[in-house]
Amino acid sequence: MVIKNLIRNYGDFQIDIPFWSLPDHGVSALSGPSGSGKTSVIRMLLGLEPCPGLVWTFHDLDLAQLSIEKKRLAVVFQNYELFLHMTARENIQFAVSARGIDKVTGQIRLKNLAQRLQIESVLDRSATVLSGGERQRVALARALIGEPRFLFLDEPFSALDAHLRSEARLLVKTVVEEFKIPTLLVSHDAADIEVLAQSVTKIDKGRLVI
């Protein structure tokens, strides 16, 4: 896939990526220190922040020209962004409704994902009482249930205790490979990148480092 004109001026900071070529399969990593622009890159590609002139060619489509809904992208943010007034099940079903997935298909996918991610026992618990690892797996289920064409993982392990990170990395690696979803991992943690990524791009001060 090719990304062009990923450029935005924030006043005191600028993302300046005129050209970026990425594999259209497997896990790629975007690595850089805090404040280097990693999350801003994700938000622009998702369509959450404007980026006039952006071109994102993926399988003969320009995703930049599609509405957020039609892009069929998914993201697991650093803090998972679950709706705390909902149960785990309701959080996942929210994505079913938002994606326009019919109820029967949604139920089948939810059951399969719950089994695969080992969250069957927590589906009817409030998101407020879930552990960090459980929240991460619920957020991953919510991201995957729409069968996205591309997945973003934004510092997905940083909120976990150190002893949970190794297990979580292996689970995410297995699930992403199983579902064959091209993924961009955003992280400054070398262990995340070593376990998950097949290719690495470095960013610093809003620019790719060659």
C-alpha atoms as one frame of an Amber mdcrd trajectory, in Angstrom:
protein
   0.000   0.000   0.000   1.119   3.570  -0.619   0.363   6.668   1.451   1.007
  10.119  -0.019   0.703  13.669   1.324   0.235  12.727   4.980   0.909  16.317
   5.982  -0.637  18.532   8.635   0.580  21.621  10.458  -0.418  21.830  14.122
   1.281  25.176  14.649   4.085  24.145  16.972   4.366  20.701  15.370   3.999
  19.270  11.888   3.432  15.828  10.417   5.357  15.799   7.141   5.203  12.442
   5.343   5.000  13.027   1.582   5.415   9.325   0.704   5.197   6.085   2.684
   5.100   2.550   1.305   3.878  -0.259   3.569   3.254  -3.997   3.108  -0.418
  -4.867   2.564  -0.138  -7.948   4.772   1.258  -8.917   8.162   2.180  -6.493
  10.937   4.125  -3.319  10.250   5.370  -1.141  13.082   5.612   2.622  13.431
   8.144   3.350  16.134   9.275   6.561  17.723   9.596   8.434  21.018   6.646
  10.031  22.791   5.560  13.169  20.972   6.986  12.056  17.625   3.579  12.078
  15.922   2.612   8.392  15.962  -0.957   8.856  17.235  -1.550  11.847  14.954
  -0.628   9.641  11.987  -3.234   7.076  13.043  -5.935   9.684  13.586  -5.404
  11.178  10.135  -5.439   7.790   8.426  -8.622   6.853  10.302 -10.232  10.098
   9.149 -10.595  11.444  12.696  -8.456  14.483  11.821  -8.497  16.322   8.487
  -5.629  15.818   6.072  -6.353  17.584   2.762  -4.536  16.021  -0.166  -4.063
  12.632   1.513  -3.930   9.645  -0.827  -3.984   6.122   0.632  -3.887   3.468
  -2.084  -4.824   0.026  -0.795  -5.833  -2.815  -3.157  -6.753  -0.355  -5.926
  -8.870   1.763  -3.565  -8.082   5.253  -2.319  -9.214   4.872   1.283  -8.724
   8.585   1.892 -11.676   9.306  -0.396 -14.080   7.028   1.490 -16.245   7.944
   4.467 -15.111   6.668   7.863 -17.747   3.921   7.717 -16.750   2.754   4.232
 -13.032   2.721   5.011 -13.648  -0.402   7.165 -10.746   0.354   9.478 -10.455
  -0.694  13.104  -8.327   0.504  15.999  -7.404  -0.563  19.491  -6.323   2.553
  21.359  -3.841   2.701  24.227  -6.562   2.933  26.877  -8.987   0.744  24.879
 -11.750   3.416  24.894 -14.488   1.077  26.121 -17.871   2.514  27.085 -17.749
   2.149  30.847 -21.534   2.262  31.290 -21.850  -0.859  29.113 -21.032  -4.513
  29.630 -18.291  -6.168  27.612 -20.937  -7.748  25.383 -22.666  -4.405  24.802
 -19.340  -2.804  23.871 -18.778  -5.428  21.193 -22.400  -5.296  20.003 -22.071
  -1.522  19.622 -19.581  -2.203  16.822 -22.016  -4.698  15.269 -24.663  -1.974
  15.041 -22.230   0.699  13.912 -20.970  -1.528  11.084 -24.491  -2.449   9.960
 -23.888  -6.151  10.569 -27.068  -8.199  10.782 -27.956  -9.605  14.197 -27.429
 -13.286  13.409 -24.030 -12.719  11.789 -23.048 -10.503  14.717 -23.977 -13.187
  17.240 -21.964 -15.827  15.373 -18.914 -13.589  15.135 -19.202 -12.542  18.781
 -19.351 -16.149  19.928 -16.301 -17.079  17.834 -14.273 -14.076  18.993 -15.240
 -14.565  22.636 -13.990 -18.142  22.458 -10.828 -17.202  20.593  -9.981 -14.340
  22.968 -11.098 -16.189  26.092 -13.594 -13.561  27.239 -16.751 -15.703  27.401
 -16.829 -15.506  31.205 -16.700 -11.690  31.296 -19.150 -10.783  28.522 -21.911
  -9.743  30.918 -19.688  -7.840  33.322 -19.564  -4.068  33.367 -16.523  -2.648
  31.614 -15.713  -0.818  34.850 -14.808  -4.062  36.645 -12.731  -5.655  33.903
  -8.996  -6.054  34.406  -6.568  -4.385  32.029  -6.023  -7.618  30.122  -9.773
  -8.245  29.857 -10.385  -4.714  28.591  -7.714  -5.185  25.968  -9.271  -8.418
  24.705 -12.764  -6.896  24.647 -11.402  -3.926  22.686  -9.725  -6.317  20.260
 -12.974  -8.273  19.814 -14.827  -5.028  19.167 -12.246  -4.070  16.543 -12.267
  -7.448  14.786 -16.005  -8.138  14.720 -16.511  -5.858  11.722 -13.896  -7.812
   9.725 -11.855  -4.684   8.997  -9.644  -4.375   5.952  -6.928  -2.810   8.121
  -6.222  -2.726  11.889  -4.363  -0.129  13.957  -2.878  -1.023  17.344  -1.937
   2.166  19.212   0.426   1.292  22.100  -1.870  -1.676  22.859   0.150  -3.102
  25.750   1.295   0.023  27.589  -1.640  -0.014  30.030  -0.881  -3.585  31.119
   1.282  -4.665  34.015   4.668  -5.926  32.914   3.880  -9.571  33.715   0.801
  -9.488  31.430   2.472  -7.931  28.423   4.305 -11.032  27.191   1.131 -13.134
  27.222  -0.880 -10.344  25.584   1.665  -9.891  22.787   1.542 -13.570  21.894
  -2.269 -13.594  21.926  -2.516 -10.560  19.653   0.136 -11.987  17.328  -1.776
 -15.264  17.022  -5.156 -13.601  16.473  -3.919 -11.111  13.864  -2.191 -13.896
  11.937  -5.269 -16.111  12.166  -7.623 -13.406  10.860  -5.087 -12.315   8.200
  -5.695  -8.620   8.814  -2.914  -6.237   7.736  -1.979  -4.266  10.823  -0.021
  -1.181  11.819   1.416  -1.434  15.326   2.298   1.907  16.869   4.713   1.494
  19.749   7.895   2.774  21.313   8.448  -0.567  23.085  11.143  -2.654  21.388
   9.663  -5.888  22.772   6.278  -5.178  21.127   7.971  -4.685  17.788  10.269
  -7.696  18.118   7.379 -10.082  18.841   4.770  -8.724  16.436   6.242  -6.814
  13.516   7.695  -7.983  10.226   8.734  -4.482   9.151   9.507  -1.268  11.021
   9.251   2.401  10.093  10.700   4.978  12.457   9.258   8.449  13.007  10.775
  11.443  14.773   9.441  14.987  15.013   6.681  14.190  12.532   8.973  12.868
   9.818   9.920   9.344   8.792  13.502   8.442   9.586  15.284   6.722   6.713
